[in-house]
Amino acid sequence: MGPGILEGKMKSVKRLEQTKNETFISGYDRKKSREWGGRLPVAVVFPEEKSLGMSTLGWQAVYRLLDENDSFYLERFFWDKKKNSVVSSDSDKQLSEFALICFSLNFEGDFLNLVRTLYANSIPVYARDRQGWPLLMAGGPITFINPSPVMSGLDFIYAGEAEDGFRKTALEVKMHWMDGADRQKVLESISSFPGIYVPGRSYRVARQVHASGHNILAKPACSAFVSGKTVFRDSFLVEINRGCPYGCRFCAAGFVYRPRRTARMSHLQKMIMQARPRKVGLVGTALTDWKDLQKFLKWLKNEKIKFSLSSIRADSLDRTFLEFLRSCGIRSLTLAVEGISQGLRAGVNKNFSEPKFFAAVREISRLQFNNLKLYFILGLPGEDEKDFQELALFLEKLDQARNRGKDQRKKGLELISISASMFVPKPWTPLQWAPMDSQEAFKEKIKKFKQLCLAYRGMKFTGENPFQARIQGLLARGTIEVYELLLLAAQSGGNWKQALSRWPLDMKDYLDRERSGDEEFSWDFLDMGVEKSYLRREWHRYWKRIMTRPCPDVGCNECRRCGMEDYPAHLSAEA
């Protein structure tokens, strides 16, 4: 269940329930929604801690979608480390009391907590062994990238964006539940619904996408809850855009969320004025590509509403914009560099200008921002010693740019926080054919990077855990056989090394080889609208360091470069 929002007008949106640390924002009478009678009991599960769930728009959007309808009784469930399970945030009810259990899967790490939750609640871990209710389903980005590792434990998945299809599915489930139907009849009934995949009954499922003409995001997601105990503290999150025009070859979001869409400023203003938050968090990719961004931020400032931005692009940070951000109290900025050399950045199709980047760093230092966070990826295919030599020169120029931006009193940007993650080949990207570095190779590269950063004062480096990155890679590319590994890991208290020693398969077979062009993947039963042949061409362009131009602003059907001919006609727009 991807990012979405409740259907219909939002005229009645207001704060209906407020505690010291949490505000509920909805257009429905929540006291009434707490009554069971005549409603389908639905557990909306986020299998990570509450602070993360309350900062995730997709999960909250689905809550909104169901909460708007009088047919459902909803409760929120979040991960509780002490109980090794999810626990209701709204009552003392147990998960097994609910007729429909909806898991929101956002990252591969959620797979293990899903299985541990089944064990903790005495729910059979294989769907085939469950005779009656509840029904278990999952949505979220992972379900339309590669849900195969957990499909054996689920009754069905919803692939795609929830706005146009999921509530209809939930209403169908409610009808059968009220009639006392058995689970098999329900699954048979919904197996042909758009976006629904029922193992053994469905054979191929197309991602559901909600779009309007001219690449408009008609129903941008926004927070259902505002809390002081979240990653984005006390922030009302709003979705600015969905998808990304640049198509970085390592990033699934740039492909599975096509066509990319942007919300109208007037719509966002209306949502914010109805909620009247103290702070707004802008969520989206390539935020600074939005032509109305600075106008929108100035409007927020005039309304005395604070704001925060997700990662932004360096080439859009001119002096005027940076001065405005600093005047609004912004003290920290995040920029993604990705590859450690220009050749690797060209390979992954990263639209990155070093001159503009270093010019932005000088301005950031001149304006005395407190912290500049930079993200890199280690282990991209073909990465070698020459790339690290170029990285050394890059870090030297970075330090020089910071120093040149300091004033006469030597005050400027004091801290540069560098974070390096390990390259994980993700499904539905051109790099899905790539091998993954070994754990030993990762460790050596982290050591090199850290050593380079030690030469500079105020340059802090952190690297991802190589073993955990390899586990993520295994889950990302996993087949249905990986479910047995998840069961072993759950039984061993989350000890992956112990589970791997008992698993009859070898993770190297999943990670250490380059895939052939005609190899079938465990996620091929999904249809993302992007042709596999297009991704393969992009894989070849990676090795040639040839960049592909960004998606057009409008007219996805006129472009058809990636093979999205089958999208609805209403996506068409004049070129």
C-alpha positions as CSV (number, residue, x, y, z in Angstrom):
1,M,0.0,0.0,0.0
2,G,2.0,2.9,-1.3
3,P,1.6,6.6,-0.4
4,G,-2.0,7.7,-0.6
5,I,-4.8,9.6,1.1
6,L,-8.4,9.3,2.0
7,E,-10.8,9.9,-0.9
8,G,-13.3,12.7,-1.1
9,K,-13.2,16.3,0.2
10,M,-11.3,17.2,3.3
11,K,-13.5,20.0,4.5
12,S,-14.2,18.3,7.8
13,V,-10.5,17.7,8.6
14,K,-9.7,18.8,12.2
15,R,-8.0,17.8,15.3
16,L,-10.4,15.4,17.1
17,E,-8.2,13.8,19.6
18,Q,-5.2,15.2,21.3
19,T,-3.0,14.0,24.1
20,K,0.3,15.4,25.5
21,N,2.3,13.7,22.8
22,E,-0.1,12.8,20.0
23,T,-2.7,14.5,17.8
24,F,-5.1,12.6,15.6
25,I,-6.2,14.4,12.4
26,S,-9.1,12.9,10.4
27,G,-12.4,13.7,8.9
28,Y,-14.3,10.9,10.7
29,D,-15.8,10.6,14.2
30,R,-13.1,8.5,16.0
31,K,-15.2,7.8,19.0
32,K,-17.7,6.0,16.7
33,S,-14.9,4.2,15.0
34,R,-13.9,2.6,18.3
35,E,-17.2,0.7,18.4
36,W,-17.0,-2.9,17.1
37,G,-20.6,-3.4,16.1
38,G,-21.3,-4.0,12.4
39,R,-17.7,-3.1,11.4
40,L,-14.8,-5.2,10.1
41,P,-12.1,-5.2,12.8
42,V,-8.9,-4.3,11.0
43,A,-5.4,-4.2,12.5
44,V,-3.2,-1.8,10.7
45,V,0.3,-3.1,11.5
46,F,3.6,-1.3,11.2
47,P,6.2,-3.9,12.2
48,E,8.8,-1.4,13.4
49,E,8.8,0.9,16.5
50,K,6.1,3.5,16.7
51,S,8.4,6.5,16.2
52,L,9.1,5.2,12.7
53,G,5.5,4.3,11.9
54,M,4.3,7.7,12.9
55,S,6.9,9.2,10.5
56,T,5.9,7.0,7.5
57,L,3.3,8.5,5.2
58,G,2.3,5.3,3.3
59,W,1.1,3.5,6.5
60,Q,-0.7,6.6,7.8
61,A,-2.4,7.1,4.4
62,V,-3.9,3.6,4.5
63,Y,-5.1,4.3,8.0
64,R,-6.8,7.5,6.7
65,L,-8.3,5.6,3.8
66,L,-10.1,3.1,6.0
67,D,-10.8,5.5,8.8
68,E,-12.9,7.6,6.5
69,N,-15.4,4.8,6.0
70,D,-17.9,3.7,8.6
71,S,-17.4,0.1,7.7
72,F,-14.2,-0.5,9.6
73,Y,-13.0,-0.7,13.2
74,L,-9.3,0.2,13.2
75,E,-6.5,-0.2,15.7
76,R,-2.8,0.6,15.2
77,F,-0.1,-2.0,16.0
78,F,3.6,-1.2,16.4
79,W,6.7,-3.3,17.2
80,D,7.4,-3.9,20.9
81,K,11.0,-5.1,21.5
82,K,10.2,-6.5,24.9
83,K,7.4,-8.8,23.6
84,N,9.1,-9.6,20.2
85,S,5.7,-8.8,18.6
86,V,3.5,-5.9,17.6
87,V,1.2,-4.4,20.2
88,S,-1.9,-2.3,19.9
89,S,-1.3,1.4,20.5
90,D,-5.1,1.9,21.1
91,S,-6.2,-0.8,23.5
92,D,-5.2,-4.1,25.1
93,K,-6.7,-6.2,22.3
94,Q,-4.6,-9.0,20.8
95,L,-3.7,-9.1,17.1
96,S,-5.6,-12.4,16.6
97,E,-8.9,-10.8,17.6
98,F,-9.0,-8.9,14.3
99,A,-10.6,-10.3,11.2
100,L,-8.2,-8.5,8.8
101,I,-4.5,-8.0,9.6
102,C,-2.8,-5.5,7.3
103,F,1.0,-5.4,7.4
104,S,2.8,-2.3,6.0
105,L,6.1,-3.5,4.6
106,N,8.5,-0.7,3.8
107,F,11.9,-2.3,4.2
108,E,13.3,-5.9,3.8
109,G,14.0,-5.9,7.6
110,D,10.3,-5.9,8.2
111,F,10.1,-9.5,7.0
112,L,11.6,-10.9,10.2
113,N,9.3,-8.9,12.5
114,L,6.3,-10.1,10.6
115,V,7.3,-13.8,11.2
116,R,8.1,-13.1,14.8
117,T,4.7,-11.5,15.2
118,L,3.0,-14.7,13.9
119,Y,4.9,-16.9,16.3
120,A,4.2,-14.5,19.3
121,N,0.4,-14.5,18.5
122,S,0.2,-18.3,17.9
123,I,-0.9,-17.7,14.3
124,P,0.2,-20.5,12.0
125,V,3.3,-19.2,10.1
126,Y,2.2,-20.8,6.8
127,A,-1.0,-19.5,5.2
128,R,-1.8,-23.0,4.0
129,D,-2.1,-24.2,7.7
130,R,-4.7,-21.5,8.7
131,Q,-8.2,-22.7,8.6
132,G,-10.3,-19.7,9.6
133,W,-10.0,-16.0,10.3
134,P,-8.0,-13.8,10.5
135,L,-6.8,-13.0,7.0
136,L,-3.2,-11.7,6.7
137,M,-2.2,-9.4,3.9
138,A,0.6,-6.9,3.2
139,G,1.0,-3.8,1.3
140,G,3.8,-1.2,1.0
141,P,6.8,-0.6,-1.3
142,I,8.3,-4.1,-0.7
143,T,5.1,-5.8,-1.8
144,F,5.4,-4.4,-5.3
145,I,9.2,-4.8,-5.5
146,N,9.7,-8.4,-4.3
147,P,7.4,-10.0,-1.6
148,S,8.4,-13.6,-2.5
149,P,10.4,-14.2,0.8
150,V,7.2,-13.7,2.9
151,M,4.5,-14.8,0.4
152,S,4.2,-18.3,2.1
153,G,3.0,-16.6,5.3
154,L,0.5,-14.2,3.7
155,D,-3.0,-14.8,2.3
156,F,-2.7,-12.0,-0.2
157,I,-0.9,-8.8,-1.0
158,Y,-2.0,-5.5,-2.5
159,A,0.5,-4.3,-5.0
160,G,0.7,-0.5,-5.6
161,E,-0.9,2.7,-4.4
162,A,-3.9,2.3,-2.2
163,E,-6.1,5.2,-3.3
164,D,-8.1,3.5,-6.0
165,G,-8.3,-0.1,-5.0
166,F,-7.6,-1.1,-1.5
167,R,-10.7,0.2,0.3
168,K,-12.8,-1.7,-2.3
169,T,-11.0,-4.9,-1.4
170,A,-11.4,-4.3,2.3
171,L,-15.2,-3.7,1.8
172,E,-15.4,-7.0,-0.1
173,V,-13.7,-8.8,2.8
174,K,-16.1,-7.2,5.2
175,M,-19.1,-8.3,3.3
176,H,-17.9,-12.0,3.4
177,W,-16.9,-11.7,7.0
178,M,-20.3,-10.4,8.0
179,D,-21.9,-13.3,6.0
180,G,-19.9,-15.8,7.9
181,A,-18.0,-17.0,4.8
182,D,-14.9,-19.1,5.1
183,R,-11.5,-17.8,4.1
184,Q,-11.3,-19.7,0.8
185,K,-14.4,-18.1,-0.5
186,V,-13.1,-14.6,0.4
187,L,-9.7,-15.3,-1.3
188,E,-11.4,-16.6,-4.4
189,S,-13.7,-13.5,-4.5
190,I,-10.8,-10.9,-4.3
191,S,-8.2,-12.8,-6.3
192,S,-9.2,-11.0,-9.5
193,F,-9.4,-7.5,-7.9
194,P,-6.9,-5.0,-9.4
195,G,-3.6,-5.0,-7.5
196,I,-4.5,-8.2,-5.5
197,Y,-2.2,-11.2,-5.7
198,V,-3.4,-14.4,-4.0
199,P,-0.8,-17.2,-4.1
200,G,-2.2,-20.2,-6.1
201,R,-5.1,-18.2,-7.4
202,S,-3.5,-15.2,-9.1
203,Y,-0.8,-15.5,-11.7
204,R,0.4,-11.9,-12.5
205,V,-0.5,-8.7,-10.9
206,A,-0.1,-5.1,-12.2
207,R,0.9,-2.4,-9.8
208,Q,-2.0,0.0,-9.1
209,V,-1.2,3.6,-9.8
210,H,-3.4,6.6,-9.2
211,A,-2.6,9.5,-11.5
212,S,-4.2,12.5,-13.2
213,G,-3.3,14.1,-16.5
214,H,-0.2,16.3,-16.8
215,N,1.6,14.4,-14.1
216,I,-0.5,15.8,-11.3
217,L,-0.5,14.0,-7.9
218,A,-4.2,14.4,-7.3
219,K,-4.3,12.8,-3.8
220,P,-1.0,13.6,-2.0
221,A,-0.5,11.8,1.3
222,C,-0.4,13.6,4.6
223,S,-0.1,12.7,8.3
224,A,-3.0,11.1,10.1
225,F,-1.1,11.6,13.4
226,V,1.2,14.3,14.7
227,S,3.4,13.3,17.6
228,G,6.2,14.5,19.7
229,K,7.7,11.0,19.8
230,T,8.6,10.5,16.1
231,V,11.6,10.8,13.9
232,F,10.1,14.1,12.5
233,R,9.0,15.5,15.9
234,D,5.7,17.4,16.0
235,S,5.6,17.5,12.2
236,F,2.6,17.3,9.9
237,L,4.1,15.5,6.9
238,V,2.9,16.3,3.4
239,E,3.8,14.5,0.1
240,I,5.1,17.0,-2.5
241,N,5.8,14.5,-5.2
242,R,5.8,10.8,-6.0
243,G,8.4,9.2,-8.1
244,C,11.6,10.7,-9.5
245,P,12.4,11.9,-13.0
246,Y,16.1,11.1,-12.9
247,G,16.0,7.3,-12.8
248,C,19.1,6.6,-10.8
249,R,19.9,3.0,-11.7
250,F,20.3,1.7,-8.1
251,C,17.0,3.1,-6.9
252,A,13.7,1.2,-7.2
253,A,11.6,4.3,-6.3
254,G,12.7,5.9,-9.6
255,F,11.2,3.1,-11.6
256,V,8.3,1.6,-9.6
257,Y,6.6,4.9,-8.9
258,R,6.4,5.9,-12.6
259,P,4.8,8.1,-13.8
260,R,6.3,10.7,-11.5
261,R,3.7,13.2,-10.2
262,T,3.7,16.4,-8.3
263,A,1.0,17.9,-6.0
264,R,-0.6,21.2,-6.7
265,M,0.5,24.0,-4.4
266,S,-3.1,25.1,-3.8
267,H,-4.1,21.6,-2.7
268,L,-1.2,21.4,-0.3
269,Q,-2.1,24.8,1.2
270,K,-5.6,23.7,1.7
271,M,-4.5,20.6,3.6
272,I,-2.2,22.5,5.8
273,M,-4.7,25.3,6.6
274,Q,-7.2,22.6,7.7
275,A,-4.7,20.9,9.9
276,R,-3.1,24.1,11.2
277,P,0.1,22.4,12.3
278,R,3.1,24.1,14.0
279,K,5.5,22.4,11.7
280,V,5.4,20.9,8.3
281,G,7.7,18.2,6.9
282,L,8.0,18.1,3.1
283,V,8.3,14.6,1.8
284,G,9.4,13.7,-1.8
285,T,12.2,13.0,-4.2
286,A,14.0,15.8,-6.0
287,L,12.1,18.4,-4.0
288,T,14.0,21.2,-5.4
289,D,12.8,20.3,-8.9
290,W,9.4,21.5,-7.9
291,K,9.0,25.0,-9.5
292,D,6.7,26.2,-6.6
293,L,9.0,25.1,-3.8
294,Q,10.4,28.4,-2.8
295,K,7.1,30.1,-3.2
296,F,5.5,27.4,-1.0
297,L,8.2,27.8,1.7
298,K,7.8,31.5,1.8
299,W,4.0,31.0,2.2
300,L,4.7,28.7,5.2
301,K,7.0,31.3,6.7
302,N,4.4,34.0,6.3
303,E,1.9,31.7,8.1
304,K,4.5,31.3,10.9
305,I,4.7,27.5,10.2
306,K,8.1,25.9,10.6
307,F,9.2,23.4,8.0
308,S,11.8,20.7,7.3
309,L,13.0,19.3,4.0
310,S,14.1,15.8,3.0
311,S,17.2,15.3,0.9
312,I,17.6,18.0,-1.7
313,R,19.8,18.4,-4.8
314,A,23.0,20.4,-4.6
315,D,22.6,22.0,-8.0
316,S,19.5,23.9,-6.9
317,L,21.1,25.5,-3.8
318,D,22.0,29.0,-5.0
319,R,22.9,31.8,-2.6
320,T,19.4,33.2,-2.5
321,F,17.8,29.9,-1.6
322,L,20.4,29.1,1.0
323,E,20.0,32.5,2.7
324,F,16.3,32.0,2.8
325,L,16.6,28.6,4.4
326,R,19.1,29.9,7.0
327,S,16.7,32.8,7.8
328,C,14.0,30.2,8.5
329,G,16.2,28.6,11.2
330,I,17.3,25.6,9.1
331,R,20.7,24.5,10.5
332,S,21.3,21.1,8.8
333,L,21.2,20.1,5.2
334,T,21.4,16.6,3.6
335,L,22.9,16.0,0.1
336,A,23.3,12.7,-1.7
337,V,26.5,12.3,-3.6
338,E,26.1,8.5,-4.1
339,G,29.1,7.1,-6.1
340,I,32.6,7.8,-4.9
341,S,33.8,9.0,-8.4
342,Q,32.3,10.9,-11.3
343,G,32.5,7.8,-13.5
344,L,30.4,5.7,-11.0
345,R,28.0,8.6,-10.6
346,A,27.5,8.7,-14.4
347,G,27.1,4.9,-14.4
348,V,24.2,5.1,-11.9
349,N,22.7,8.0,-13.8
350,K,23.3,10.4,-11.0
351,N,22.8,14.0,-12.3
352,F,25.6,15.5,-10.3
353,S,27.8,18.6,-11.0
354,E,30.9,18.9,-8.9
355,P,31.4,22.6,-9.6
356,K,27.8,23.3,-8.4
357,F,28.2,21.0,-5.4
358,F,31.4,22.7,-4.2
359,A,29.9,26.1,-4.8
360,A,26.9,25.1,-2.6
361,V,29.3,23.9,0.1
362,R,31.1,27.3,0.1
363,E,27.7,29.0,0.6
364,I,26.6,26.6,3.3
365,S,29.8,27.3,5.2
366,R,29.6,31.1,4.7
367,L,26.1,31.0,6.1
368,Q,27.3,28.9,9.1
369,F,25.0,26.0,8.8
370,N,25.8,23.6,11.7
371,N,25.9,20.3,9.9
372,L,26.1,19.1,6.3
373,K,25.2,15.4,5.8
374,L,26.5,13.6,2.8
375,Y,25.4,10.1,1.6
376,F,27.6,7.8,-0.4
377,I,27.2,4.3,-1.8
378,L,30.1,1.8,-1.6
379,G,30.5,-1.4,-3.7
380,L,28.9,-0.3,-7.0
381,P,29.8,-2.7,-9.8
382,G,33.3,-2.1,-11.2
383,E,34.4,0.1,-8.3
384,D,38.2,-0.1,-8.0
385,E,41.3,1.7,-6.7
386,K,41.1,4.5,-9.2
387,D,37.7,5.4,-7.9
388,F,39.1,5.7,-4.3
389,Q,41.9,7.9,-5.6
390,E,39.2,10.2,-7.1
391,L,37.4,10.1,-3.8
392,A,40.5,11.3,-2.0
393,L,40.7,14.3,-4.3
394,F,36.9,14.9,-3.8
395,L,37.3,15.0,0.0
396,E,40.2,17.5,-0.4
397,K,38.1,19.8,-2.5
398,L,35.2,19.4,-0.1
399,D,37.4,20.6,2.8
400,Q,38.8,23.5,0.7
401,A,35.3,24.6,-0.3
402,R,34.3,24.6,3.4
403,N,37.3,26.6,4.4
404,R,36.8,29.1,1.6
405,G,33.3,29.8,2.8
406,K,34.4,30.7,6.3
407,D,34.4,34.4,7.3
408,Q,37.4,36.4,8.6
409,R,36.8,35.1,12.1
410,K,37.2,31.5,10.7
411,K,33.6,30.7,11.5
412,G,31.7,28.5,9.1
413,L,30.5,24.9,8.6
414,E,32.1,22.9,11.4
415,L,30.7,19.4,10.9
416,I,30.4,17.3,7.8
417,S,28.7,14.0,8.5
418,I,29.5,11.4,5.9
419,S,27.5,8.2,5.7
420,A,28.3,5.3,3.4
421,S,25.9,2.5,2.7
422,M,26.6,-0.7,0.9
423,F,25.3,-1.2,-2.6
424,V,22.4,-3.7,-2.6
425,P,21.1,-4.8,-6.0
426,K,17.4,-4.1,-5.9
427,P,14.6,-5.6,-8.0
428,W,13.1,-3.4,-10.7
429,T,16.3,-1.4,-11.2
430,P,18.9,-1.7,-14.0
431,L,21.3,-3.0,-11.4
432,Q,19.2,-6.0,-10.5
433,W,21.6,-8.1,-12.6
434,A,24.6,-7.0,-10.6
435,P,26.6,-9.1,-8.1
436,M,27.1,-7.8,-4.5
437,D,30.4,-7.3,-2.9
438,S,31.5,-9.8,-0.2
439,Q,31.5,-8.9,3.4
440,E,35.3,-8.8,3.4
441,A,35.4,-6.4,0.4
442,F,32.9,-4.1,2.2
443,K,35.0,-4.0,5.3
444,E,38.1,-3.1,3.4
445,K,36.3,-0.3,1.5
446,I,34.8,1.1,4.7
447,K,38.3,1.1,6.3
448,K,39.7,3.0,3.2
449,F,36.9,5.6,3.3
450,K,37.2,6.2,7.0
451,Q,41.0,6.6,6.7
452,L,40.6,9.3,4.1
453,C,38.1,11.2,6.3
454,L,40.5,11.2,9.3
455,A,42.8,13.6,7.5
456,Y,40.3,16.4,7.9
457,R,39.0,18.1,11.1
458,G,35.3,18.1,11.5
459,M,34.7,15.3,9.0
460,K,32.8,12.5,10.7
461,F,32.4,9.1,8.9
462,T,30.0,6.2,9.6
463,G,29.6,3.1,7.5
464,E,26.9,0.5,7.3
465,N,27.3,-2.9,8.9
466,P,28.5,-5.1,6.0
467,F,26.9,-8.3,7.3
468,Q,23.5,-6.6,7.7
469,A,23.9,-5.2,4.2
470,R,24.4,-8.7,2.9
471,I,21.3,-9.9,4.7
472,Q,19.3,-7.0,3.2
473,G,20.6,-8.1,-0.2
474,L,19.5,-11.7,0.4
475,L,16.0,-10.6,1.4
476,A,15.8,-8.1,-1.5
477,R,16.5,-10.8,-4.1
478,G,15.0,-13.7,-2.2
479,T,12.8,-16.5,-3.5
480,I,10.1,-18.3,-1.6
481,E,12.8,-20.6,-0.1
482,V,14.0,-17.6,1.9
483,Y,10.9,-17.9,4.1
484,E,12.4,-20.9,5.8
485,L,15.5,-18.8,6.7
486,L,13.1,-16.2,8.2
487,L,11.5,-18.9,10.3
488,L,14.9,-20.1,11.5
489,A,16.0,-16.5,12.3
490,A,12.7,-15.9,14.3
491,Q,13.2,-19.1,16.2
492,S,16.8,-18.1,17.1
493,G,15.8,-14.7,18.5
494,G,16.8,-12.8,15.4
495,N,20.3,-14.4,15.2
496,W,21.0,-14.4,11.4
497,K,24.3,-16.1,11.6
498,Q,22.8,-19.0,13.5
499,A,19.9,-19.2,11.1
500,L,22.2,-19.2,8.1
501,S,24.2,-22.1,9.6
502,R,21.0,-24.2,9.7
503,W,19.6,-23.1,6.4
504,P,20.2,-25.6,3.6
505,L,20.9,-23.0,0.9
506,D,23.8,-20.6,0.4
507,M,23.3,-16.9,0.4
508,K,26.3,-16.5,-2.0
509,D,24.1,-18.1,-4.7
510,Y,21.8,-15.2,-4.4
511,L,24.4,-12.4,-4.1
512,D,27.8,-13.2,-5.6
513,R,27.1,-13.7,-9.3
514,E,26.0,-11.5,-12.1
515,R,22.6,-12.6,-13.5
516,S,22.2,-13.5,-17.1
517,G,19.9,-11.5,-19.4
518,D,17.4,-14.3,-19.8
519,E,17.2,-15.3,-16.1
520,E,13.8,-15.3,-14.5
521,F,13.5,-13.4,-11.2
522,S,11.3,-14.2,-8.3
523,W,9.5,-10.9,-8.7
524,D,8.7,-11.3,-12.4
525,F,5.1,-12.1,-11.5
526,L,4.7,-8.4,-10.8
527,D,4.0,-5.9,-13.5
528,M,5.4,-2.4,-12.7
529,G,4.7,-1.0,-16.1
530,V,8.5,-0.7,-16.8
531,E,9.7,-3.2,-19.4
532,K,12.4,-5.6,-18.3
533,S,14.1,-5.0,-21.7
534,Y,14.4,-1.3,-20.9
535,L,16.0,-2.0,-17.5
536,R,18.4,-4.4,-19.3
537,R,19.4,-1.6,-21.7
538,E,20.0,0.7,-18.8
539,W,22.2,-2.0,-17.3
540,H,24.4,-2.0,-20.4
541,R,24.5,1.9,-20.3
542,Y,25.8,1.6,-16.7
543,W,29.0,-0.1,-17.9
544,K,29.4,2.4,-20.7
545,R,28.9,5.3,-18.3
546,I,26.2,6.7,-20.6
547,M,23.5,8.8,-18.9
548,T,19.8,8.7,-19.7
549,R,17.9,12.0,-19.8
550,P,15.3,12.5,-17.1
551,C,11.6,11.7,-17.6
552,P,9.6,14.4,-19.3
553,D,7.7,16.9,-17.2
554,V,4.4,15.8,-18.8
555,G,3.3,13.2,-21.3
556,C,4.4,9.8,-20.1
557,N,2.4,8.1,-22.8
558,E,4.0,10.2,-25.5
559,C,7.5,9.3,-24.2
560,R,7.1,5.5,-23.8
561,R,10.8,5.2,-23.4
562,C,10.5,2.7,-20.6
563,G,7.6,0.7,-22.2
564,M,4.7,2.1,-20.2
565,E,2.3,1.9,-23.1
566,D,-0.4,0.1,-21.2
567,Y,-1.1,2.9,-18.6
568,P,-4.6,4.4,-18.7
569,A,-5.2,7.0,-21.4
570,H,-6.0,9.7,-18.8
571,L,-2.2,9.8,-18.1
572,S,-1.6,11.3,-21.5
573,A,-0.9,15.0,-21.7
574,E,0.2,17.3,-24.4
575,A,4.0,17.2,-24.8
